[in-house]
Amino acid sequence: MLAVSMDTVRVFLHVLAATVWVGGQLTLGALVPALRGYEGVTKVAARRFNVVAWPAFAVLVLTGVWNIVALDHPSDAYRMTLNVKMVFVLLSGVAAFLHMRATTKRGLAIWGALGALGALVALFFGVQLG
């Protein structure tokens, strides 16, 4: 059996948090049309999701910093890819925050879509870096 190391723990926590942040957004986005028919249920579901989503985002940021500190980034291409990923992480977080604050259907749709898109692209570049 392979030994469990701090590297394993670090990557596990990062991937677990990404599954909550990204997968949760996709799941909730798929459920919203079905929930709209029930008065207030969409808002309740979104608020409950925020209870797990924002801590997961915090874990992503913390373990992301831990990844940067712990790993040797030998090439300029790696660093450039990491920087591009960070732009999409920032987009995902800011857009999700603005989605949470939105008061119009249009605002909810735009910020929700940008948040999810940012999360997916950040995930793609994270896999590329792995």
N, C-alpha and C positions, 0 to 999 in steps of 0.2 A: 504494500500500500504506500502511496506517495505521502510524504510528510506535509502537514499543514503548516504554512508559513504566514507571516504577516502580509506578504504579497498576495497570497490567496485570499486572506480576509479582506484586504483593501479592494481587490477587484470584485469579490463577491458582494461587498456592501455597495459598490458603485453600480454594478449590474442590477442588484435588487432594487435600488432606488430608481434606476432608469426604468425598470419594468413598471413600477408604480406611477412615475411621472408620465412617461410616454404611453404605456399601455392603458393607464387610467383615463387619460385624455381621449384616446381612441374609443375606449369602451363607453365612456360617458357621452361622447359625441354620437355614438351609434344609438344610444338609449334615449337621448333627448327627444327625437321625433315621436317615439312611442309614449313618453311620459307627458308630453304637452297636453294630452287630452284630459289629464287629471289636475285639477286646480291646485297649484302650489307645490306639486311633487317635484318638478324640475328644480326649483330653487332649493328645496330641502336636500335633494340628491347632490346638487352642486356644493352646497355648504358642507355636507358630510364628506364629499370627496376632498374638499380643501383641507380637512382635518388630517388626512394622510398625505395629500399631494405636496403641500408646502414643506412639511418635515422631510419628505423624500427629496425635494429640490435642494434643501439645505444639505442633506447627506451627499447628494450629487456634487454640489459645490465643494464641500469639505474633502470628500474623497478624490475629487478632481485635482484639487490643490495638492493633496497627498500623493497622487499619481505623478504630478509634475515634479515634485521634490524627490520622490523615490526613484524615478527612472532617469536613465541617461538618454538624452535626446541628441543622437549623434549627427543628424543631417539637417540641413536647412529645409529640405522638403518636409521632414517630420515636424519641425517647428512651425512651418507655414500652415500645414494641415491642422495642427493644434490651435493655431491662432484663428483659423477659419471656423473651427469647431466652437471656440469660445465666443465668437460673434453670434453664432446660432443659439448657443446656450443663453446668452444675454437676451437675444430676441425672444426666445421662448419664455423666459422669466418675466420680462417686461410686458410682453403681450398678454400673458396669463394674468398678471396683476391688473392690467388695464381691462381685460375681459371681466374680471371680478368686480371692477368699479363701473362698468358700462351700465347705462340706464335705458338704452334703446336696443331694439332688435338688431338694427344695423351694426351698432357698436359691439354687441355680443357676438354677432356673426364674424365681423372682421377680426376682432382681437382674438376670438377663439380659434379661428382658422390660422391666423399668424402664429399663435402660441403652439398649436399642434404641428404646423409646418416647421417651425424652428426646432421643436423637440425631435421631430423625425430626421431632419437634416443633421442635427447635432449627434443623434444616435448613429447615423450612417458614418459620419467622420470618426466617431469614437470606435466603431468596429474597424474602420480602416486603420486607425492608429494601433489597434490591438494586434 
